[in-house]
Amino acid sequence: MTKLKMGDAAPDFTAHTTDGSTVSLKDYRGKKLIMYFYPMDDTPGCTAQACSLRDANLDIAAKGAAVLGVSTQDKASHQKFTSKYKLNFPLLSDQDRVVGKAYGTIGGGGLLSAAKSMMGMADRVTFIIDEKGKIAHVIDSPDTKNHAEEVLALL
């Protein structure tokens, strides 16, 4: 599997979000997309990361970007997580792991990635996709508590 890098075209995807709507990469053309992959709903690191992005979502939007979280949990898990933490952006349910595999966050190299893949979890990676659908930045090891600041510094 090839690891995505700056300048690569972001892989197209179509999947369902928390509210049951269908989204595709093309829905975000003309604006930046913060597409972050995380291992599991309602765990300490994933909660800190989601809440960091939630709290800064207005600042992120002011810079012309939208936020989309992606993990392999089902819609019900995402709805519970969204409701509990009042998340103000959609979560994408990637139960079939197609999106994670396309972005290299599932089934990547290394022992930890292999173990997560066997458990059906994605690696924690954030892609900042530009208005034309190209990868502008990759954050391989996000600081979960301060992730919004990392993202804002790159917008």
Backbone as ProteinMPNN parsed JSONL, in Angstrom:
{"seq_chain_A": "MTKLKMGDAAPDFTAHTTDGSTVSLKDYRGKKLIMYFYPMDDTPGCTAQACSLRDANLDIAAKGAAVLGVSTQDKASHQKFTSKYKLNFPLLSDQDRVVGKAYGTIGGGGLLSAAKSMMGMADRVTFIIDEKGKIAHVIDSPDTKNHAEEVLALL", "coords_chain_A": {"N_chain_A": [[0.844, -1.179, 0.0], [0.608, 2.169, -0.883], [1.734, 5.046, 0.724], [-0.048, 8.017, 1.242], [0.947, 11.307, 0.259], [1.941, 14.793, 0.474], [0.631, 16.687, -2.205], [-0.374, 14.54, -3.623], [-3.306, 13.237, -5.239], [-6.305, 13.261, -3.469], [-7.92, 10.288, -2.505], [-11.023, 9.389, -3.999], [-14.169, 9.059, -2.351], [-17.208, 7.663, -1.12], [-19.541, 7.636, 1.353], [-21.482, 6.962, 4.363], [-22.642, 9.316, 6.776], [-22.925, 10.361, 10.245], [-25.613, 11.241, 10.524], [-26.851, 9.743, 8.642], [-26.768, 10.672, 6.071], [-25.295, 10.738, 2.778], [-22.0, 11.283, 1.808], [-19.427, 12.535, -0.343], [-16.077, 12.903, -1.62], [-16.155, 14.824, -3.62], [-18.152, 16.531, -2.741], [-16.903, 18.366, -1.201], [-15.382, 19.94, -2.821], [-13.84, 22.987, -3.719], [-13.564, 23.915, -1.194], [-11.5, 23.581, 1.714], [-10.723, 20.473, 3.28], [-10.631, 18.929, 6.356], [-9.794, 15.901, 7.037], [-9.977, 13.523, 9.257], [-8.746, 10.517, 10.537], [-9.473, 8.141, 13.002], [-8.998, 5.807, 15.733], [-11.205, 4.759, 17.48], [-14.512, 5.412, 18.64], [-15.316, 7.352, 21.548], [-13.087, 6.872, 23.239], [-10.27, 7.791, 25.315], [-8.127, 9.287, 23.876], [-9.255, 9.667, 21.334], [-11.567, 11.036, 21.977], [-10.503, 13.394, 23.082], [-9.256, 14.439, 20.801], [-11.444, 14.794, 19.014], [-12.974, 16.641, 20.496], [-11.227, 18.793, 20.615], [-11.182, 19.593, 17.922], [-13.893, 20.149, 17.642], [-14.208, 22.357, 19.385], [-12.777, 24.299, 18.046], [-14.013, 24.552, 15.642], [-15.428, 26.7, 14.457], [-13.358, 28.546, 13.976], [-11.858, 27.037, 12.206], [-13.683, 26.767, 10.094], [-13.826, 29.454, 9.398], [-11.492, 29.719, 8.053], [-12.058, 28.563, 5.707], [-12.483, 25.792, 5.693], [-13.766, 22.46, 6.175], [-14.649, 19.917, 8.562], [-14.244, 16.423, 8.873], [-14.687, 13.465, 10.458], [-13.412, 10.116, 10.586], [-13.991, 6.748, 11.19], [-14.156, 3.201, 11.935], [-16.443, 2.43, 13.263], [-19.989, 1.799, 13.658], [-22.994, 3.549, 12.535], [-24.708, 3.978, 14.749], [-22.941, 3.987, 16.941], [-21.409, 6.226, 16.28], [-23.418, 8.181, 16.39], [-24.067, 8.186, 19.113], [-21.584, 8.978, 20.21], [-21.306, 11.493, 19.002], [-23.537, 12.836, 20.074], [-23.046, 12.684, 22.869], [-20.708, 14.241, 23.179], [-21.362, 16.532, 21.879], [-20.579, 17.028, 19.187], [-19.808, 19.032, 16.395], [-19.561, 18.478, 13.702], [-19.619, 16.158, 10.95], [-19.339, 12.567, 11.34], [-17.896, 9.899, 9.67], [-18.944, 6.703, 8.827], [-17.035, 3.974, 8.409], [-17.347, 1.165, 8.073], [-16.879, -0.935, 6.295], [-14.292, -0.516, 5.729], [-13.242, 0.589, 3.423], [-12.677, 3.3, 2.827], [-10.653, 3.916, 4.705], [-8.673, 2.083, 3.87], [-8.153, 3.092, 1.304], [-6.977, 5.521, 1.964], [-4.788, 4.678, 3.304], [-4.817, 4.242, 6.039], [-5.629, 1.984, 7.224], [-4.393, -1.203, 7.517], [-1.776, -0.556, 7.079], [1.86, -0.373, 7.198], [3.979, -1.817, 9.766], [3.938, -3.085, 13.143], [2.051, -2.158, 15.08], [0.115, -0.932, 13.435], [-0.72, -3.199, 12.028], [-1.832, -4.724, 14.097], [-3.94, -3.018, 14.904], [-5.41, -3.032, 12.53], [-6.226, -5.706, 12.432], [-8.017, -5.661, 14.507], [-9.897, -4.09, 13.441], [-9.568, -1.331, 13.434], [-8.623, 2.022, 12.544], [-5.502, 3.723, 11.841], [-4.378, 6.684, 13.547], [-4.516, 9.43, 11.762], [-4.341, 12.542, 10.079], [-5.569, 14.224, 7.257], [-5.163, 17.076, 5.358], [-6.957, 18.396, 2.922], [-6.861, 20.132, -0.095], [-8.676, 22.756, -1.901], [-8.919, 21.763, -4.449], [-8.882, 19.065, -4.249], [-6.482, 17.851, -3.633], [-3.895, 16.423, -1.582], [-2.839, 18.466, 0.883], [-1.523, 18.58, 3.316], [-0.209, 16.187, 5.666], [-0.783, 14.854, 8.767], [0.802, 12.768, 10.657], [1.108, 11.91, 13.304], [-0.94, 13.024, 15.266], [-1.36, 15.457, 17.868], [-3.484, 14.779, 20.196], [-4.873, 16.318, 22.151], [-4.365, 18.924, 21.39], [-5.049, 19.14, 18.751], [-6.58, 20.767, 17.036], [-5.164, 23.177, 17.029], [-2.847, 22.374, 15.708], [-3.931, 21.833, 13.184], [-5.054, 24.345, 12.464], [-2.721, 25.855, 12.246], [-1.744, 24.984, 9.859], [-3.539, 25.705, 7.95]], "CA_chain_A": [[0.0, 0.0, 0.0], [1.373, 3.403, -0.975], [1.334, 6.065, 1.691], [-0.348, 9.305, 0.614], [1.842, 12.402, 0.654], [1.568, 16.108, -0.047], [0.589, 16.782, -3.648], [-1.149, 13.435, -4.192], [-4.758, 13.408, -5.316], [-7.013, 12.563, -2.393], [-8.795, 9.259, -3.072], [-12.462, 9.624, -3.941], [-14.906, 8.181, -1.451], [-18.618, 7.908, -0.876], [-19.888, 6.879, 2.562], [-22.566, 7.526, 5.168], [-22.253, 10.055, 7.97], [-23.665, 10.156, 11.478], [-27.052, 11.463, 10.357], [-27.355, 8.87, 7.589], [-26.596, 11.235, 4.73], [-24.16, 10.226, 2.01], [-21.066, 12.322, 1.38], [-18.321, 12.147, -1.227], [-15.017, 13.9, -1.677], [-16.563, 15.908, -4.516], [-19.002, 17.463, -1.994], [-16.033, 19.339, -0.542], [-14.615, 20.716, -3.814], [-13.968, 24.427, -3.541], [-13.196, 24.262, 0.178], [-10.524, 22.664, 2.298], [-11.314, 19.429, 4.11], [-9.823, 18.299, 7.395], [-10.31, 14.542, 7.112], [-9.143, 12.861, 10.248], [-9.038, 9.124, 10.838], [-9.197, 7.851, 14.402], [-9.242, 4.387, 15.998], [-12.455, 4.289, 18.057], [-15.36, 6.363, 19.355], [-15.445, 7.407, 23.009], [-11.882, 6.497, 23.974], [-9.679, 9.057, 25.769], [-7.425, 10.049, 22.839], [-10.194, 10.021, 20.257], [-12.461, 12.057, 22.524], [-9.73, 14.647, 23.172], [-9.054, 14.928, 19.436], [-12.731, 15.269, 18.489], [-13.381, 17.845, 21.232], [-10.334, 19.866, 20.186], [-11.686, 20.061, 16.628], [-15.215, 20.734, 17.905], [-14.063, 23.672, 20.013], [-12.177, 25.239, 17.09], [-14.647, 24.383, 14.333], [-15.739, 28.017, 13.875], [-12.098, 29.093, 13.46], [-11.506, 26.222, 11.04], [-14.613, 27.173, 9.031], [-13.455, 30.817, 8.984], [-10.356, 29.573, 7.132], [-12.542, 27.908, 4.495], [-12.338, 24.343, 5.778], [-14.753, 21.634, 6.861], [-14.069, 18.798, 9.311], [-14.915, 15.137, 8.716], [-14.023, 12.39, 11.195], [-13.63, 8.805, 9.972], [-13.559, 5.538, 11.887], [-14.841, 2.004, 11.462], [-17.635, 2.121, 14.04], [-21.245, 1.955, 12.937], [-23.72, 4.812, 12.665], [-25.227, 4.106, 16.115], [-21.81, 4.372, 17.791], [-21.096, 7.613, 15.931], [-24.493, 9.045, 16.888], [-23.891, 8.273, 20.566], [-20.37, 9.77, 20.427], [-21.637, 12.866, 18.594], [-24.478, 13.391, 21.048], [-22.392, 12.788, 24.185], [-19.711, 15.312, 23.187], [-21.901, 17.662, 21.107], [-19.702, 17.272, 18.042], [-20.45, 19.921, 15.415], [-19.114, 18.078, 12.37], [-20.033, 14.77, 10.719], [-18.45, 11.415, 11.428], [-18.139, 8.981, 8.561], [-18.879, 5.299, 9.22], [-16.246, 3.224, 7.426], [-17.402, -0.216, 8.547], [-16.287, -1.848, 5.31], [-12.864, -0.142, 5.709], [-12.841, 0.983, 2.074], [-12.08, 4.641, 2.866], [-9.386, 3.786, 5.434], [-7.683, 1.41, 3.017], [-7.782, 4.012, 0.224], [-6.129, 6.569, 2.523], [-3.627, 4.054, 3.927], [-4.898, 4.269, 7.501], [-5.942, 0.617, 7.657], [-3.564, -2.176, 6.818], [-0.469, 0.017, 6.781], [3.021, -1.094, 7.701], [4.3, -1.751, 11.19], [3.25, -4.013, 14.025], [0.881, -1.513, 15.674], [-0.891, -0.804, 12.378], [-1.242, -4.535, 11.742], [-2.709, -5.097, 15.211], [-5.162, -2.215, 14.797], [-6.145, -3.517, 11.369], [-6.855, -6.964, 12.817], [-9.134, -5.317, 15.395], [-10.836, -3.272, 12.686], [-9.385, 0.087, 13.75], [-7.73, 2.806, 11.69], [-4.444, 4.521, 12.462], [-4.731, 8.087, 13.76], [-3.845, 10.259, 10.754], [-5.182, 13.616, 9.56], [-5.239, 14.74, 5.936], [-5.733, 18.361, 4.979], [-7.163, 18.313, 1.481], [-7.111, 21.495, -0.589], [-9.911, 23.034, -2.637], [-8.919, 21.015, -5.717], [-8.859, 17.631, -3.985], [-5.101, 17.365, -3.459], [-3.407, 16.373, -0.212], [-2.0, 19.636, 1.167], [-0.706, 18.242, 4.492], [-0.509, 14.946, 6.368], [-0.337, 14.855, 10.166], [0.898, 11.342, 10.967], [1.012, 11.663, 14.746], [-1.604, 14.194, 15.836], [-1.43, 15.717, 19.309], [-4.941, 14.703, 20.332], [-5.417, 17.414, 22.971], [-4.125, 20.2, 20.713], [-5.099, 18.868, 17.319], [-7.117, 21.91, 16.308], [-4.078, 24.146, 16.856], [-2.006, 21.825, 14.641], [-4.656, 22.016, 11.927], [-5.158, 25.786, 12.163], [-1.404, 26.356, 11.846], [-1.479, 24.546, 8.495], [-4.552, 26.233, 7.007]], "C_chain_A": [[0.891, 1.245, 0.0], [0.831, 4.42, 0.011], [1.098, 7.391, 0.962], [0.597, 10.376, 1.138], [1.35, 13.701, 0.04], [1.653, 16.107, -1.571], [-0.172, 15.659, -4.334], [-2.617, 13.825, -4.296], [-5.378, 12.627, -4.163], [-7.919, 11.51, -3.032], [-10.275, 9.638, -2.933], [-13.084, 8.652, -2.953], [-16.374, 8.587, -1.481], [-18.984, 7.035, 0.313], [-20.976, 7.625, 3.33], [-22.021, 8.201, 6.424], [-23.195, 9.736, 9.129], [-25.173, 10.266, 11.295], [-27.658, 10.619, 9.229], [-27.22, 9.428, 6.187], [-25.337, 10.643, 4.08], [-23.29, 11.405, 1.596], [-19.984, 11.696, 0.51], [-17.267, 13.236, -1.186], [-15.451, 15.09, -2.525], [-17.47, 16.927, -3.829], [-18.19, 18.587, -1.344], [-15.184, 20.142, -1.525], [-14.883, 22.198, -3.594], [-13.729, 24.874, -2.11], [-12.185, 23.24, 0.666], [-11.277, 21.662, 3.165], [-10.274, 18.895, 5.084], [-10.436, 16.922, 7.581], [-9.421, 13.77, 8.066], [-9.666, 11.46, 10.55], [-8.639, 8.87, 12.284], [-9.604, 6.411, 14.707], [-10.656, 4.029, 16.469], [-13.199, 5.399, 18.801], [-15.217, 6.207, 20.869], [-14.29, 6.781, 23.782], [-11.153, 7.787, 24.321], [-9.001, 9.89, 24.675], [-8.357, 10.527, 21.742], [-11.166, 11.101, 20.719], [-11.739, 13.399, 22.602], [-9.555, 15.263, 21.788], [-10.351, 15.516, 18.878], [-13.157, 16.565, 19.182], [-12.495, 19.038, 20.887], [-10.829, 20.46, 18.867], [-13.066, 20.704, 16.777], [-15.085, 22.175, 18.412], [-13.51, 24.728, 19.059], [-12.874, 25.215, 15.74], [-15.02, 25.718, 13.687], [-14.494, 28.667, 13.284], [-11.651, 28.344, 12.203], [-12.383, 26.627, 9.853], [-14.271, 28.565, 8.505], [-12.266, 30.799, 8.021], [-10.74, 28.771, 5.894], [-12.46, 26.401, 4.504], [-13.516, 23.707, 6.515], [-14.018, 20.489, 7.547], [-14.922, 17.556, 9.074], [-14.093, 14.088, 9.456], [-14.369, 11.046, 10.582], [-13.114, 7.706, 10.898], [-14.454, 4.383, 11.449], [-16.08, 1.637, 12.269], [-18.896, 2.38, 13.215], [-21.925, 3.292, 13.255], [-24.221, 5.023, 14.094], [-24.123, 4.548, 17.081], [-21.451, 5.835, 17.547], [-22.158, 8.577, 16.469], [-24.362, 9.254, 18.39], [-22.698, 9.172, 20.913], [-20.635, 11.248, 20.119], [-22.532, 13.541, 19.624], [-23.806, 13.641, 22.402], [-21.452, 13.982, 24.261], [-20.12, 16.518, 22.343], [-20.984, 18.049, 19.945], [-20.464, 18.039, 16.971], [-19.92, 19.7, 13.998], [-19.496, 16.612, 12.191], [-18.921, 13.758, 10.955], [-18.871, 10.445, 10.33], [-17.966, 7.554, 9.068], [-18.21, 4.497, 8.106], [-16.183, 1.75, 7.835], [-16.776, -1.21, 7.578], [-14.799, -1.555, 5.078], [-12.354, 0.308, 4.349], [-12.131, 2.338, 2.089], [-10.722, 4.584, 3.563], [-8.299, 3.12, 4.616], [-7.216, 2.336, 1.896], [-6.821, 5.095, 0.712], [-4.918, 6.006, 3.268], [-3.649, 4.062, 5.435], [-5.303, 2.929, 8.086], [-5.083, -0.32, 6.826], [-2.2, -1.647, 6.422], [0.65, -0.825, 7.379], [3.191, -0.954, 9.198], [3.413, -2.663, 12.011], [1.98, -3.41, 14.622], [-0.239, -1.356, 14.643], [-1.523, -2.151, 12.048], [-2.198, -4.986, 12.838], [-4.019, -4.324, 15.163], [-6.033, -2.722, 13.65], [-6.874, -4.819, 11.694], [-8.057, -6.724, 13.721], [-10.149, -4.408, 14.709], [-10.716, -1.787, 12.945], [-8.395, 0.743, 12.786], [-6.601, 3.417, 12.51], [-4.95, 5.951, 12.612], [-3.888, 8.951, 12.814], [-4.829, 11.318, 10.291], [-4.646, 14.07, 8.211], [-5.914, 16.093, 5.776], [-5.746, 18.366, 3.459], [-7.529, 19.695, 0.968], [-8.388, 21.562, -1.425], [-10.036, 22.243, -3.94], [-8.851, 19.505, -5.51], [-7.481, 17.027, -3.882], [-4.746, 17.358, -1.972], [-2.457, 17.552, -0.004], [-1.056, 19.36, 2.338], [-1.161, 16.901, 5.05], [0.058, 15.091, 7.77], [-0.38, 13.398, 10.617], [0.723, 11.012, 12.443], [0.37, 12.87, 15.418], [-1.489, 14.248, 17.359], [-2.921, 15.817, 19.624], [-5.533, 15.883, 21.101], [-5.317, 18.766, 22.276], [-4.223, 20.071, 19.203], [-5.618, 20.056, 16.512], [-6.028, 22.956, 16.052], [-3.125, 23.688, 15.759], [-2.639, 22.099, 13.276], [-4.685, 23.489, 11.528], [-3.821, 26.364, 11.701], [-1.085, 26.005, 10.402], [-2.47, 25.102, 7.47], [-4.109, 27.557, 6.467]], "O_chain_A": [[1.821, 1.348, 0.8], [-0.378, 4.624, 0.116], [1.93, 7.832, 0.17], [0.995, 10.36, 2.303], [0.456, 13.705, -0.806], [2.61, 15.598, -2.154], [-0.574, 15.795, -5.49], [-3.105, 14.651, -3.524], [-5.019, 11.476, -3.914], [-8.617, 11.808, -4.002], [-10.712, 10.136, -1.896], [-12.575, 7.55, -2.748], [-16.718, 9.718, -1.826], [-18.762, 5.825, 0.286], [-21.339, 8.753, 2.998], [-21.072, 7.723, 7.047], [-24.131, 8.948, 8.996], [-25.926, 9.467, 11.852], [-28.836, 10.765, 8.902], [-27.523, 8.738, 5.214], [-24.449, 10.124, 4.757], [-23.793, 12.409, 1.091], [-19.673, 10.509, 0.613], [-17.538, 14.36, -0.764], [-15.15, 16.235, -2.19], [-17.557, 18.07, -4.278], [-18.737, 19.63, -0.985], [-14.35, 20.944, -1.104], [-16.011, 22.606, -3.318], [-13.693, 26.073, -1.831], [-12.044, 22.162, 0.088], [-12.336, 21.968, 3.713], [-9.188, 18.469, 4.691], [-11.483, 16.788, 8.215], [-8.287, 13.412, 7.748], [-10.857, 11.253, 10.784], [-7.591, 9.332, 12.736], [-10.46, 5.852, 14.021], [-11.259, 3.101, 15.93], [-12.594, 6.213, 19.498], [-15.026, 5.109, 21.393], [-14.493, 6.223, 24.86], [-11.397, 8.805, 23.673], [-9.275, 11.085, 24.561], [-8.254, 11.662, 21.278], [-11.543, 11.978, 19.941], [-12.301, 14.428, 22.229], [-9.693, 16.475, 21.624], [-10.348, 16.618, 18.329], [-13.646, 17.485, 18.527], [-12.968, 20.174, 20.869], [-10.888, 21.68, 18.712], [-13.367, 21.693, 16.108], [-15.761, 23.084, 17.929], [-13.75, 25.92, 19.246], [-12.373, 25.804, 14.782], [-14.931, 25.844, 12.466], [-14.558, 29.273, 12.215], [-11.134, 28.943, 11.26], [-11.886, 26.809, 8.741], [-14.407, 28.832, 7.311], [-12.059, 31.748, 7.265], [-9.877, 28.348, 5.124], [-12.375, 25.781, 3.444], [-14.163, 24.332, 7.356], [-12.904, 20.134, 7.161], [-16.151, 17.62, 9.072], [-12.933, 13.852, 9.116], [-15.488, 10.848, 10.11], [-11.961, 7.726, 11.331], [-15.397, 4.574, 10.682], [-16.711, 0.62, 11.983], [-18.865, 3.087, 12.209], [-21.484, 4.047, 14.121], [-24.162, 6.143, 14.601], [-24.357, 5.395, 17.944], [-21.218, 6.59, 18.491], [-21.829, 9.663, 16.947], [-24.525, 10.37, 18.883], [-22.79, 10.022, 21.799], [-20.239, 12.133, 20.877], [-22.301, 14.691, 19.997], [-23.988, 14.7, 23.002], [-21.397, 14.665, 25.284], [-19.315, 17.422, 22.118], [-20.66, 19.219, 19.746], [-21.62, 17.734, 16.677], [-19.845, 20.635, 13.2], [-19.678, 15.898, 13.177], [-17.736, 14.051, 10.792], [-20.059, 10.214, 10.104], [-16.945, 7.233, 9.675], [-18.749, 4.362, 7.007], [-15.104, 1.167, 7.931], [-16.204, -2.215, 8.0], [-14.133, -2.262, 4.322], [-11.143, 0.397, 4.147], [-11.1, 2.505, 1.437], [-9.746, 5.143, 3.063], [-7.141, 3.534, 4.655], [-6.03, 2.37, 1.57], [-5.951, 5.538, -0.038], [-4.112, 6.767, 3.804], [-2.603, 3.903, 6.064], [-5.32, 2.757, 9.304], [-5.051, -0.239, 5.598], [-1.538, -2.204, 5.546], [0.402, -1.864, 7.99], [2.606, -0.066, 9.819], [2.286, -2.973, 11.627], [0.944, -4.073, 14.667], [-1.404, -1.617, 14.944], [-2.728, -2.233, 11.813], [-3.248, -5.562, 12.554], [-5.089, -4.901, 15.357], [-7.251, -2.826, 13.789], [-8.016, -5.011, 11.276], [-9.013, -7.499, 13.702], [-11.141, -4.003, 15.316], [-11.667, -1.045, 12.702], [-7.465, 0.108, 12.289], [-6.728, 3.603, 13.72], [-5.848, 6.376, 11.885], [-2.699, 9.169, 13.046], [-6.016, 11.036, 10.127], [-3.445, 14.274, 8.035], [-7.11, 16.229, 6.035], [-4.704, 18.343, 2.804], [-8.404, 20.358, 1.526], [-9.078, 20.562, -1.624], [-11.136, 22.077, -4.467], [-8.772, 18.747, -6.478], [-7.321, 15.815, -4.028], [-5.237, 18.184, -1.203], [-1.402, 17.629, -0.635], [0.075, 19.846, 2.356], [-2.326, 16.521, 4.93], [1.234, 15.412, 7.945], [-1.444, 12.858, 10.92], [0.235, 9.934, 12.783], [1.058, 13.654, 16.071], [-1.517, 13.223, 18.04], [-3.547, 16.839, 19.342], [-6.591, 16.391, 20.73], [-6.115, 19.661, 22.554], [-3.563, 20.801, 18.464], [-5.132, 20.313, 15.41], [-5.98, 23.552, 14.976], [-2.646, 24.502, 14.969], [-1.969, 22.538, 12.342], [-4.376, 23.836, 10.388], [-3.79, 27.261, 10.859], [-0.245, 26.656, 9.78], [-2.257, 24.979, 6.264], [-4.816, 28.163, 5.662]]}, "name": "protein", "num_of_chains": 1, "seq": "MTKLKMGDAAPDFTAHTTDGSTVSLKDYRGKKLIMYFYPMDDTPGCTAQACSLRDANLDIAAKGAAVLGVSTQDKASHQKFTSKYKLNFPLLSDQDRVVGKAYGTIGGGGLLSAAKSMMGMADRVTFIIDEKGKIAHVIDSPDTKNHAEEVLALL"}
